[in-house]
Amino acid sequence: MRRPALLLAILLPLGTTPAVAADPPYERVLNGTFDTTKDPWWTNVPAALTDGRLCAEIPAGTANPWDAMIGQDDVPIEQDQPYTVTFDASTSQPAQFHAVLQQAAAPYGPVLNQTVSTTTTPQTFTFTATSPVTDTHGQISFQAGGATTPYTLCLDNISVTGGVLPPGGIRDFGSPVHVNQVGYVANGPKRATYVTEATIAQQWRLVDESNQIVATGKTKPYGHDALSGDDVQLIDFSNYRTVSAGLRLAIGNDVSEPFDISKHLYAGLRRDALAYFYNNRSGIPIEAKYVGEEYARPAGHLGIAPNQGDTNVPCYPGTCDYSLDVRGGWYDAGDHGKYVVNGALAAWQLLDLYEQTGGGPALNIPEAGNRIPDVLDEAKWELDFLLRMQAPTGMVHHKVHDEKWTALGTPPAADPQPRYLYPVSTAATLNLAAVGARCARVYARWDHAFAARCLTAAQTAYKAAQQHPDVYAPPGGEGGGAYDDTKVTDEFSWAAAELFATTGKAAYKRAITTTLTADGFSWQETGGLADLALARVPERLSPPDQRKLHQRITNVAAKYLKDMKSQGYANPYRPADGQYVWGSNSAVANNAMILALAGDRDAALESLDYLLGRNAINQSYVTGYGERASHNQHHRFWAHSLNPALPSPYPGSLAGGPNSHLQDPVAQRNLPGCAPAKCYLDEIGSYSTNEVAINWNSALAWLTAYADSQAKR
């Protein structure tokens, strides 16, 4: 495993914290006033907002103070700095509880732990103490367990101030010479970006491992890059094609991270990007002989205590009267949930990878060595789960997940939560119809019985969706993602296209109503996948329809190429409103897939540069690849930054990437006012910028498989 040699500094290194306190002191908690919501505060007892206060019902008879808590995580604390905790509190009867500021995980180093005595009259309490540790994962909590009689605890105006680092710390983006930190394909484009206020061209040098100059040239002034806020110049050294290791680009004293030029540059990454899926399988032990001791773990969710799923999962109370065996599949993202709409897209992309590359690489998985290509064995693990999610009516359950969120650092086999099937939805049903039809076509060569099963399920699902065209998954929820979607015309069209591609029936062709647009595709916007389905079976189209399809795909690709050229950090994703979305890196990879399908090899290859370091924060977003690679992604088991006994993410895991909307407390606390392309934090708690997901890694797997095939041309 390649580990980053230089960690991205978000806070100053331990022991270098300045001794001068901030003036005024920095506020470290979010939403201490509870004006409209309790988020991001959490409780392990019933709680609600009452008259602008957060009020929790404290039960009697618990054993430990932490058995009844109100808390907020990811509060940064700095060694040798004083912190002041202030809050208003009252209780429905005289009571005592503890106000605690400490590390959130072992060794739980305390900053303060004060006993608070309260009455029915609100009082203001203030405590000050000096932190003995530095930790970005501090926790403020109010611990009221151990009560002999039940009561109500109400809190308001909570404040934690102290520390000298501003919110977000001091961000260090390293060298101003931003390159693809893995390297460049020998016969492909080789470009870099230089951050500088200079307005005239600069001399660049390409140096080898011995610091010998092997090429020189002039930068091209670009100017201001709007989405990053940087002034930049561009470097093009595409003419240098010598296979080399440990190269660096230098301008004056500014030197890039090292990189290689190779004909086999992406061979390892294409395998690791696919190995992500075995690592995230549910219902099977992840064995050391396939992933190494560090990543091995027991099977999750096979009905073995403390698990309560997934071999006989009931419906969410009040929604149906049966249970299903929904074992298997892939854990969707950073949690223990499994979702049909995301899983179907990821499985579809692996099937399309197979069709694009003619097989895919050999994988280290239990099924290796059978007569079926390994990528199809891996996709089948998810497809079997998707088939199990089909209800007796032919409709498909939207998702299965825990009743409540589990804590970070919880391996799947240790999940104690009840599991439920959540109601069927039209979107999930059509996703099964679409991927089932693709399954039938792809597996027909390898497994006739399975292909027939997929086609039967797909046709049954499509008919059920026609009979129930407006059953929508609700927004919100607890214990898992909502994946809500109230527009399913795109799913109907995608499913019809896949069924037409497989069966050739005209009725399905007439039901195709969407085409690929520059909006691309995602789990929520699947209309463009109709064209990608048709592109795999051009023989089913008339010559005029073939030409129209080709033109639609090339037109979208031309827009993405224009977007790349309009940015200082070439990127085929450029949101029209200038706001990066959750999972923006998957949009980069998916748009690059369109470039590849349109035949623009160089643009598709250059898109990988963005994901692997040539971006506004000089960061490789893929674990294990690059000197400054993401390694703290949001994941329940890959939680080394919280628990050293657990591993970091597996190599080849793609982080979600910049998200302008800062939809988690860690991002809100640390990235206020960030430029869109810099709204990213390699912190495990920043799920809106730094989560992993199966449909993001499927995009990376497709793109790196394509890139590896092109590198050998």
VEXLUMDO-753837 format. One line per 4 residues: number of its first residue (from 0); their letters; for each residue x, y, z of C-alpha. Coordinates in nm, 3 decimals, m for minus. Layout:
N
NUM) A) X/Y/Z; ...
REM end
This chain:
713
0) MRRP) 0.000/0.000/0.000; 0.134/0.343/m0.091; 0.086/0.578/0.201; 0.115/0.955/0.167
4) ALLL) 0.460/1.071/0.264; 0.343/1.423/0.341; 0.016/1.473/0.529; m0.206/1.763/0.436
8) AILL) m0.179/2.010/0.725; m0.517/2.135/0.838; m0.396/2.236/1.183; m0.045/2.331/1.286
12) PLGT) 0.158/2.025/1.390; 0.147/1.916/1.752; 0.372/2.123/1.974; 0.375/2.430/1.748
16) TPAV) 0.056/2.597/1.869; 0.125/2.965/1.936; 0.091/3.074/2.298; m0.105/3.389/2.221
20) AADP) m0.481/3.362/2.276; m0.727/3.479/2.014; m0.889/3.820/2.063; m1.184/3.793/2.061
24) PYER) m1.183/3.420/2.146; m1.297/3.182/1.877; m1.634/3.012/1.921; m1.594/2.635/1.882
28) VLNG) m1.953/2.504/1.887; m2.228/2.538/1.631; m2.588/2.631/1.707; m2.559/2.687/2.079
32) TFDT) m2.886/2.884/2.082; m3.130/2.628/1.935; m3.336/2.890/1.756; m3.477/2.657/1.490
36) TKDP) m3.305/2.317/1.514; m3.103/2.100/1.749; m2.850/2.002/1.479; m2.562/1.927/1.507
40) WWTN) m2.624/1.839/1.871; m2.705/1.475/1.938; m2.861/1.291/2.228; m2.892/0.928/2.335
44) VPAA) m3.222/0.998/2.511; m3.545/1.154/2.379; m3.502/1.528/2.323; m3.679/1.817/2.150
48) LTDG) m3.673/2.195/2.116; m3.893/2.370/2.370; m3.919/2.751/2.374; m3.581/2.788/2.203
52) RLCA) m3.406/2.543/2.437; m3.292/2.184/2.388; m3.473/1.973/2.643; m3.385/1.607/2.707
56) EIPA) m3.581/1.348/2.903; m3.340/1.196/3.155; m3.447/0.848/3.266; m3.398/0.696/3.607
60) GTAN) m3.201/0.383/3.676; m2.908/0.416/3.435; m2.564/0.322/3.563; m2.317/0.565/3.407
64) PWDA) m2.314/0.942/3.352; m2.276/0.888/2.976; m2.590/0.672/2.960; m2.794/0.994/2.921
68) MIGQ) m2.613/1.260/2.716; m2.643/1.572/2.506; m2.334/1.633/2.297; m2.158/1.784/1.999
72) DDVP) m1.855/1.626/1.830; m1.555/1.753/1.635; m1.489/2.047/1.866; m1.121/2.135/1.811
76) IEQD) m0.903/2.163/2.119; m0.538/2.273/2.143; m0.278/2.173/2.396; m0.196/2.430/2.670
80) QPYT) m0.479/2.660/2.564; m0.757/2.768/2.804; m1.120/2.696/2.714; m1.431/2.852/2.862
84) VTFD) m1.758/2.660/2.863; m2.072/2.866/2.923; m2.437/2.754/2.916; m2.780/2.812/3.065
88) ASTS) m2.944/2.513/3.234; m3.257/2.424/3.428; m3.423/2.100/3.531; m3.778/2.000/3.616
92) QPAQ) m3.658/1.915/3.967; m3.333/1.974/4.154; m3.066/1.763/3.987; m2.697/1.720/3.916
96) FHAV) m2.516/1.638/3.594; m2.169/1.676/3.446; m2.044/1.930/3.190; m1.756/1.763/3.005
100) LQQA) m1.509/1.882/2.742; m1.279/1.601/2.628; m1.145/1.396/2.342; m1.427/1.206/2.172
104) AAPY) m1.236/0.876/2.150; m0.973/0.688/2.347; m0.786/0.794/2.552; m1.068/1.046/2.617
108) GPVL) m0.827/1.310/2.745; m1.030/1.551/2.961; m1.018/1.928/2.940; m1.282/1.975/3.208
112) NQTV) m1.541/1.767/3.391; m1.754/1.978/3.621; m2.051/1.882/3.837; m2.348/2.110/3.775
116) STTT) m2.630/2.153/4.029; m2.957/2.284/3.883; m3.308/2.379/3.984; m3.627/2.469/3.800
120) TPQT) m3.495/2.825/3.756; m3.259/2.874/3.459; m2.906/2.961/3.564; m2.591/3.053/3.374
124) FTFT) m2.283/2.840/3.439; m1.926/2.915/3.335; m1.620/2.691/3.367; m1.264/2.738/3.243
128) ATSP) m0.983/2.486/3.208; m0.665/2.430/3.006; m0.648/2.152/2.751; m0.375/1.891/2.799
132) VTDT) m0.406/1.767/2.438; m0.450/1.880/2.079; m0.729/1.704/1.891; m0.963/1.806/1.611
136) HGQI) m1.210/1.546/1.743; m1.297/1.703/2.078; m1.642/1.667/2.230; m1.858/1.887/2.451
140) SFQA) m2.120/1.688/2.639; m2.366/1.712/2.923; m2.383/1.377/3.100; m2.685/1.311/3.320
144) GGAT) m2.696/0.933/3.356; m2.730/0.772/3.697; m3.042/0.963/3.804; m3.262/0.801/4.070
148) TPYT) m3.580/0.967/3.942; m3.662/1.085/3.590; m3.653/1.455/3.503; m3.623/1.700/3.214
152) LCLD) m3.294/1.882/3.147; m3.308/2.199/2.934; m3.001/2.376/2.791; m2.953/2.701/2.600
156) NISV) m2.685/2.950/2.498; m2.407/2.691/2.497; m2.064/2.831/2.415; m1.713/2.690/2.406
160) TGGV) m1.443/2.948/2.338; m1.067/2.924/2.330; m0.770/2.822/2.122; m0.555/3.033/1.896
164) LPPG) m0.611/2.871/1.557; m0.894/3.023/1.356; m1.179/2.794/1.247; m1.036/2.556/0.991
168) GIRD) m0.684/2.604/1.118; m0.413/2.725/0.886; m0.462/2.552/0.553; m0.143/2.444/0.380
172) FGSP) m0.173/2.348/0.014; 0.195/2.271/m0.022; 0.380/2.351/m0.342; 0.220/2.602/m0.578
176) VHVN) 0.309/2.364/m0.863; 0.008/2.132/m0.886; 0.051/1.807/m1.080; m0.106/1.466/m1.115
180) QVGY) 0.078/1.313/m0.819; 0.056/0.962/m0.961; 0.188/1.072/m1.298; 0.112/1.081/m1.666
184) VANG) 0.060/0.829/m1.942; 0.368/0.825/m2.165; 0.170/0.885/m2.484; m0.088/1.115/m2.328
188) PKRA) m0.127/1.481/m2.230; 0.096/1.614/m1.951; m0.015/1.942/m1.801; 0.018/2.116/m1.466
192) TYVT) m0.096/2.435/m1.296; 0.124/2.693/m1.122; m0.026/2.923/m0.860; 0.140/3.263/m0.889
196) EATI) 0.063/3.632/m0.899; 0.314/3.674/m1.181; 0.157/3.788/m1.506; 0.439/3.706/m1.746
200) AQQW) 0.550/3.360/m1.859; 0.790/3.177/m1.627; 1.066/2.928/m1.706; 0.986/2.573/m1.594
204) RLVD) 1.220/2.277/m1.551; 1.141/1.908/m1.549; 1.395/1.734/m1.325; 1.455/1.363/m1.265
208) ESNQ) 1.532/1.170/m0.946; 1.896/1.282/m0.967; 1.786/1.645/m0.994; 1.904/1.657/m1.354
212) IVAT) 1.707/1.877/m1.592; 1.545/1.665/m1.862; 1.317/1.925/m2.021; 1.243/2.297/m2.004
216) GKTK) 0.984/2.538/m2.129; 0.772/2.844/m2.060; 0.448/2.862/m1.865; 0.137/3.009/m2.025
220) PYGH) m0.025/3.287/m1.820; m0.390/3.207/m1.755; m0.505/3.465/m1.500; m0.772/3.434/m1.236
224) DALS) m0.943/3.100/m1.187; m1.291/3.186/m1.061; m1.383/2.864/m0.881; m1.061/2.845/m0.679
228) GDDV) m0.985/3.213/m0.636; m0.628/3.149/m0.752; m0.419/3.334/m1.008; m0.248/3.066/m1.215
232) QLID) m0.030/2.984/m1.511; m0.037/2.661/m1.712; 0.244/2.419/m1.793; 0.237/2.179/m2.088
236) FSNY) 0.515/1.920/m2.113; 0.329/1.670/m2.328; 0.620/1.637/m2.567; 0.828/1.463/m2.301
240) RTVS) 0.745/1.093/m2.336; 1.037/0.916/m2.172; 0.927/0.657/m1.918; 1.060/0.786/m1.586
244) AGLR) 1.001/0.770/m1.210; 1.034/1.042/m0.948; 1.008/1.340/m1.181; 0.932/1.690/m1.050
248) LAIG) 0.834/2.017/m1.211; 1.014/2.327/m1.085; 0.968/2.700/m1.134; 1.237/2.894/m0.951
252) NDVS) 1.244/2.748/m0.599; 0.892/2.606/m0.625; 0.899/2.230/m0.679; 0.606/1.995/m0.736
256) EPFD) 0.533/1.663/m0.570; 0.704/1.370/m0.747; 0.532/1.177/m1.024; 0.600/0.912/m1.286
260) ISKH) 0.562/0.882/m1.660; 0.465/0.528/m1.752; 0.285/0.301/m1.996; 0.135/0.114/m1.701
264) LYAG) 0.052/0.410/m1.483; m0.303/0.308/m1.390; m0.266/m0.071/m1.371; m0.255/m0.070/m0.992
268) LRRD) m0.524/0.192/m0.943; m0.772/0.018/m1.173; m0.742/m0.294/m0.955; m0.760/m0.106/m0.626
272) ALAY) m1.059/0.098/m0.739; m1.241/m0.231/m0.797; m1.105/m0.390/m0.478; m1.303/m0.122/m0.296
276) FYNN) m1.616/m0.328/m0.359; m1.496/m0.654/m0.204; m1.384/m0.453/0.100; m1.737/m0.316/0.136
280) RSGI) m1.927/m0.639/0.085; m2.200/m0.720/0.334; m2.275/m1.076/0.443; m1.932/m1.231/0.391
284) PIEA) m1.606/m1.232/0.589; m1.347/m1.001/0.440; m1.044/m1.227/0.453; m0.681/m1.136/0.507
288) KYVG) m0.568/m1.353/0.215; m0.752/m1.113/m0.016; m0.700/m0.773/0.153; m0.429/m0.819/0.418
292) EEYA) m0.460/m0.848/0.796; m0.520/m0.477/0.843; m0.846/m0.481/0.646; m0.977/m0.826/0.739
296) RPAG) m1.304/m0.833/0.936; m1.588/m1.071/1.020; m1.899/m1.085/0.806; m2.153/m0.817/0.877
300) HLGI) m2.531/m0.852/0.892; m2.584/m1.225/0.874; m2.813/m1.238/1.175; m2.532/m1.315/1.419
304) APNQ) m2.549/m1.115/1.743; m2.518/m0.828/1.796; m2.635/m0.783/1.433; m3.010/m0.783/1.376
308) GDTN) m3.002/m0.833/0.999; m3.003/m0.903/0.711; m3.131/m1.260/0.674; m3.486/m1.189/0.790
312) VPCY) m3.551/m0.815/0.781; m3.899/m0.685/0.860; m4.058/m0.385/0.699; m4.050/m0.054/0.880
316) PGTC) m4.340/m0.064/1.128; m4.673/m0.002/0.962; m4.553/m0.035/0.602; m4.591/m0.409/0.524
320) DYSL) m4.650/m0.743/0.694; m4.360/m0.958/0.568; m3.985/m0.997/0.605; m3.720/m1.058/0.338
324) DVRG) m3.377/m1.213/0.324; m3.170/m0.922/0.189; m2.823/m1.041/0.279; m2.527/m0.950/0.063
328) GWYD) m2.467/m0.647/m0.152; m2.229/m0.361/m0.079; m2.246/m0.114/0.207; m2.335/0.204/0.030
332) AGDH) m2.099/0.466/0.171; m1.979/0.561/0.518; m2.269/0.388/0.696; m2.411/0.037/0.714
336) GKYV) m2.706/0.104/0.484; m2.775/m0.058/0.145; m2.971/0.145/m0.108; m3.118/0.024/m0.436
340) VNGA) m3.086/0.346/m0.637; m2.718/0.390/m0.555; m2.636/0.022/m0.574; m2.802/m0.022/m0.912
344) LAAW) m2.602/0.265/m1.062; m2.275/0.129/m0.922; m2.346/m0.224/m1.047; m2.452/m0.085/m1.386
348) QLLD) m2.124/0.105/m1.414; m1.922/m0.211/m1.343; m2.120/m0.394/m1.611; m2.052/m0.109/m1.852
352) LYEQ) m1.683/m0.120/m1.756; m1.683/m0.485/m1.860; m1.843/m0.401/m2.195; m1.604/m0.110/m2.252
356) TGGG) m1.280/m0.295/m2.173; m1.377/m0.649/m2.267; m1.316/m0.803/m1.926; m1.149/m0.592/m1.660
360) PALN) m0.847/m0.680/m1.447; m0.793/m0.994/m1.238; m0.908/m0.929/m0.881; m0.811/m1.085/m0.551
364) IPEA) m1.160/m1.205/m0.453; m1.304/m1.540/m0.345; m1.456/m1.609/m0.687; m1.129/m1.555/m0.876
368) GNRI) m1.035/m1.845/m1.097; m1.381/m1.942/m1.207; m1.465/m1.900/m1.573; m1.645/m1.569/m1.520
372) PDVL) m1.455/m1.237/m1.542; m1.380/m1.108/m1.193; m1.552/m0.773/m1.246; m1.874/m0.964/m1.325
376) DEAK) m1.831/m1.177/m1.013; m1.803/m0.858/m0.810; m2.103/m0.696/m0.975; m2.307/m1.012/m0.914
380) WELD) m2.259/m0.973/m0.539; m2.462/m0.653/m0.561; m2.704/m0.777/m0.825; m2.803/m1.072/m0.605
384) FLLR) m2.887/m0.826/m0.327; m3.088/m0.606/m0.560; m3.293/m0.904/m0.672; m3.363/m0.992/m0.308
388) MQAP) m3.506/m0.642/m0.253; m3.796/m0.713/m0.492; m4.126/m0.742/m0.305; m4.393/m1.003/m0.383
392) TGMV) m4.581/m0.731/m0.577; m4.291/m0.683/m0.819; m4.211/m0.341/m0.671; m3.871/m0.297/m0.507
396) HHKV) m3.790/m0.178/m0.157; m3.599/0.148/m0.165; m3.340/0.060/0.100; m3.246/m0.138/0.409
400) HDEK) m3.064/0.021/0.701; m3.042/0.069/1.075; m3.312/0.222/1.289; m3.060/0.472/1.429
404) WTAL) m2.721/0.592/1.313; m2.428/0.387/1.437; m2.114/0.557/1.563; m1.805/0.605/1.353
408) GTPP) m1.558/0.328/1.429; m1.825/0.056/1.431; m1.733/m0.251/1.222; m2.031/m0.407/1.042
412) AADP) m2.031/m0.719/1.262; m2.057/m0.499/1.572; m2.367/m0.307/1.457; m2.639/m0.368/1.722
416) QPRY) m2.917/m0.167/1.562; m3.251/m0.310/1.444; m3.270/m0.317/1.063; m3.575/m0.241/0.851
420) LYPV) m3.688/m0.267/0.492; m3.807/0.077/0.394; m4.110/0.109/0.165; m4.105/0.024/m0.202
424) STAA) m4.061/0.311/m0.448; m4.109/0.361/m0.818; m3.751/0.485/m0.852; m3.602/0.173/m0.689
428) TLNL) m3.828/m0.051/m0.896; m3.716/0.110/m1.222; m3.352/0.093/m1.116; m3.388/m0.283/m1.084
432) AAVG) m3.561/m0.292/m1.421; m3.271/m0.106/m1.581; m2.978/m0.289/m1.424; m3.163/m0.620/m1.447
436) ARCA) m3.198/m0.577/m1.822; m2.827/m0.493/m1.856; m2.748/m0.794/m1.637; m2.948/m1.021/m1.867
440) RVYA) m2.753/m0.907/m2.172; m2.407/m0.915/m2.013; m2.437/m1.245/m1.826; m2.603/m1.431/m2.115
444) RWDH) m2.257/m1.541/m2.226; m2.146/m1.652/m1.881; m2.445/m1.768/m1.676; m2.766/m1.838/m1.867
448) AFAA) m2.975/m1.910/m1.557; m2.870/m1.589/m1.385; m2.926/m1.386/m1.702; m3.279/m1.526/m1.731
452) RCLT) m3.348/m1.449/m1.365; m3.233/m1.090/m1.417; m3.454/m1.043/m1.723; m3.762/m1.184/m1.549
456) AAQT) m3.705/m0.954/m1.251; m3.649/m0.654/m1.480; m3.965/m0.709/m1.682; m4.169/m0.774/m1.368
460) AYKA) m4.034/m0.456/m1.209; m4.108/m0.246/m1.518; m4.469/m0.366/m1.528; m4.508/m0.301/m1.155
464) AQQH) m4.371/0.051/m1.196; m4.618/0.118/m1.477; m4.898/0.018/m1.242; m4.754/0.229/m0.956
468) PDVY) m4.585/0.525/m1.130; m4.582/0.770/m0.839; m4.465/0.588/m0.526; m4.190/0.814/m0.395
472) APPG) m3.932/0.765/m0.122; m3.982/1.029/0.147; m3.710/1.280/0.238; m3.527/1.281/0.569
476) GEGG) m3.513/0.992/0.808; m3.284/0.842/1.070; m3.021/0.570/1.055; m2.959/0.597/0.682
480) GAYD) m2.967/0.825/0.380; m3.300/0.929/0.230; m3.215/0.903/m0.142; m3.550/1.066/m0.208
484) DTKV) m3.659/1.133/m0.565; m3.997/1.262/m0.680; m3.917/1.279/m1.054; m3.909/0.935/m1.211
488) TDEF) m3.962/1.009/m1.580; m3.586/0.968/m1.618; m3.589/0.626/m1.449; m3.876/0.514/m1.673
492) SWAA) m3.677/0.617/m1.981; m3.353/0.455/m1.866; m3.529/0.129/m1.782; m3.706/0.128/m2.118
496) AELF) m3.375/0.187/m2.299; m3.204/m0.099/m2.119; m3.498/m0.333/m2.183; m3.500/m0.233/m2.550
500) ATTG) m3.125/m0.287/m2.574; m3.167/m0.637/m2.435; m3.492/m0.750/m2.600; m3.525/m0.531/m2.909
504) KAAY) m3.899/m0.488/m2.842; m4.042/m0.178/m3.006; m4.271/m0.101/m2.712; m3.970/m0.033/m2.497
508) KRAI) m3.811/0.187/m2.762; m4.126/0.400/m2.780; m4.102/0.457/m2.403; m3.755/0.617/m2.425
512) TTTL) m3.816/0.986/m2.360; m3.483/1.124/m2.237; m3.140/1.188/m2.386; m2.796/1.271/m2.257
516) TADG) m2.745/1.640/m2.171; m2.460/1.840/m2.022; m2.619/1.782/m1.679; m2.468/1.434/m1.701
520) FSWQ) m2.601/1.157/m1.481; m2.618/1.054/m1.118; m2.832/0.827/m0.900; m3.099/1.097/m0.900
524) ETGG) m3.071/1.199/m1.266; m3.063/0.886/m1.480; m3.216/1.013/m1.804; m2.880/1.038/m1.979
528) LADL) m2.816/0.669/m1.916; m3.076/0.590/m2.182; m2.836/0.712/m2.449; m2.546/0.523/m2.290
532) ALAR) m2.755/0.205/m2.301; m2.829/0.257/m2.670; m2.463/0.327/m2.741; m2.384/m0.033/m2.644
536) VPER) m2.625/m0.177/m2.906; m2.600/0.047/m3.214; m2.714/m0.247/m3.428; m3.064/m0.204/m3.283
540) LSPP) m3.086/0.149/m3.426; m3.139/0.270/m3.781; m2.845/0.454/m3.940; m3.015/0.796/m3.889
544) DQRK) m3.080/0.714/m3.523; m2.721/0.600/m3.483; m2.597/0.933/m3.619; m2.829/1.127/m3.390
548) LHQR) m2.712/0.929/m3.087; m2.348/0.985/m3.177; m2.411/1.357/m3.219; m2.582/1.386/m2.880
552) ITNV) m2.290/1.222/m2.702; m2.025/1.424/m2.886; m2.215/1.749/m2.823; m2.215/1.686/m2.449
556) AAKY) m1.849/1.590/m2.460; m1.770/1.913/m2.646; m1.935/2.108/m2.363; m1.722/1.925/m2.107
560) LKDM) m1.407/1.993/m2.308; m1.499/2.361/m2.317; m1.547/2.353/m1.940; m1.201/2.202/m1.899
564) KSQG) m1.039/2.472/m2.105; m1.224/2.744/m1.913; m1.062/2.654/m1.581; m0.711/2.692/m1.445
568) YANP) m0.737/2.339/m1.305; m0.871/2.146/m1.604; m1.193/1.978/m1.492; m1.484/1.846/m1.703
572) YRPA) m1.718/1.940/m1.416; m1.808/2.307/m1.401; m2.141/2.373/m1.224; m2.347/2.641/m1.395
576) DGQY) m2.417/2.818/m1.066; m2.056/2.798/m0.953; m2.148/2.580/m0.654; m1.990/2.238/m0.617
580) VWGS) m2.230/1.966/m0.505; m2.205/1.669/m0.269; m1.993/1.405/m0.443; m1.853/1.650/m0.696
584) NSAV) m1.562/1.416/m0.769; m1.804/1.156/m0.901; m1.933/1.418/m1.146; m1.574/1.468/m1.260
588) ANNA) m1.530/1.096/m1.323; m1.873/1.049/m1.483; m1.819/1.343/m1.717; m1.478/1.201/m1.807
592) MILA) m1.657/0.876/m1.893; m1.867/1.068/m2.146; m1.550/1.220/m2.293; m1.408/0.872/m2.332
596) LAGD) m1.724/0.738/m2.496; m1.716/1.033/m2.736; m1.363/0.939/m2.838; m1.177/1.227/m2.670
600) RDAA) m0.902/1.019/m2.518; m0.677/1.304/m2.412; m0.952/1.493/m2.232; m1.058/1.179/m2.047
604) LESL) m0.700/1.116/m1.937; m0.649/1.477/m1.833; m0.962/1.458/m1.617; m0.779/1.210/m1.395
608) DYLL) m0.516/1.477/m1.330; m0.776/1.674/m1.136; m0.869/1.379/m0.915; m0.505/1.293/m0.847
612) GRNA) m0.362/1.629/m0.748; m0.391/1.893/m1.019; m0.662/2.080/m0.835; m0.701/2.387/m0.618
616) INQS) m0.586/2.222/m0.295; m0.298/2.017/m0.441; m0.466/1.701/m0.311; m0.502/1.354/m0.450
620) YVTG) m0.856/1.254/m0.362; m0.770/0.883/m0.394; m0.629/0.706/m0.088; m0.280/0.563/m0.134
624) YGER) m0.213/0.741/m0.462; m0.004/1.057/m0.439; 0.212/1.223/m0.179; m0.080/1.430/m0.049
628) ASHN) m0.361/1.177/m0.068; m0.691/1.171/0.122; m0.678/0.913/0.401; m0.941/1.014/0.657
632) QHHR) m1.261/0.958/0.459; m1.594/0.921/0.639; m1.647/0.547/0.695; m1.767/0.331/0.983
636) FWAH) m1.486/0.072/0.969; m1.206/0.264/0.799; m1.174/0.495/1.098; m0.806/0.495/1.188
640) SLNP) m0.807/0.867/1.270; m1.054/0.795/1.552; m0.934/0.452/1.658; m0.576/0.346/1.579
644) ALPS) m0.684/m0.019/1.595; m0.892/0.031/1.279; m0.749/0.085/0.929; m0.747/0.392/0.710
648) PYPG) m0.946/0.367/0.386; m0.832/0.100/0.145; m0.605/0.223/m0.138; m0.808/0.335/m0.436
652) SLAG) m1.094/0.487/m0.232; m1.226/0.810/m0.386; m1.327/1.095/m0.156; m1.646/1.286/m0.239
656) GPNS) m1.464/1.613/m0.299; m1.543/1.985/m0.268; m1.899/2.071/m0.168; m1.992/2.439/m0.158
660) HLQD) m2.296/2.372/0.059; m2.098/2.254/0.364; m2.366/2.007/0.477; m2.195/1.873/0.788
664) PVAQ) m2.084/2.038/1.114; m1.713/1.978/1.056; m1.723/2.155/0.720; m1.942/2.432/0.858
668) RNLP) m1.702/2.488/1.146; m1.381/2.474/0.942; m1.459/2.599/0.591; m1.667/2.915/0.620
672) GCAP) m1.631/3.134/0.312; m1.432/2.875/0.116; m1.388/2.916/m0.258; m1.603/2.649/m0.429
676) AKCY) m1.309/2.440/m0.546; m1.154/2.450/m0.197; m1.458/2.342/0.007; m1.302/2.013/0.109
680) LDEI) m1.156/1.877/0.430; m0.981/1.543/0.480; m1.154/1.483/0.813; m1.356/1.173/0.899
684) GSYS) m1.641/1.383/1.037; m1.685/1.583/0.716; m1.928/1.349/0.548; m2.049/1.611/0.301
688) TNEV) m1.700/1.659/0.152; m1.509/1.345/0.249; m1.739/1.045/0.240; m1.684/0.746/0.014
692) AINW) m1.960/0.577/m0.188; m2.001/0.280/m0.420; m2.130/0.490/m0.710; m1.830/0.722/m0.679
696) NSAL) m1.580/0.438/m0.682; m1.760/0.270/m0.970; m1.700/0.588/m1.170; m1.333/0.586/m1.072
700) AWLT) m1.308/0.217/m1.159; m1.458/0.275/m1.504; m1.231/0.572/m1.575; m0.907/0.409/m1.457
704) AYAD) m0.986/0.089/m1.649; m1.028/0.302/m1.960; m0.711/0.499/m1.886; m0.508/0.182/m1.835
708) SQAK) m0.628/0.044/m2.167; m0.531/0.368/m2.342; m0.191/0.392/m2.176; m0.080/0.075/m2.349
712) R) m0.168/0.194/m2.698
REM end
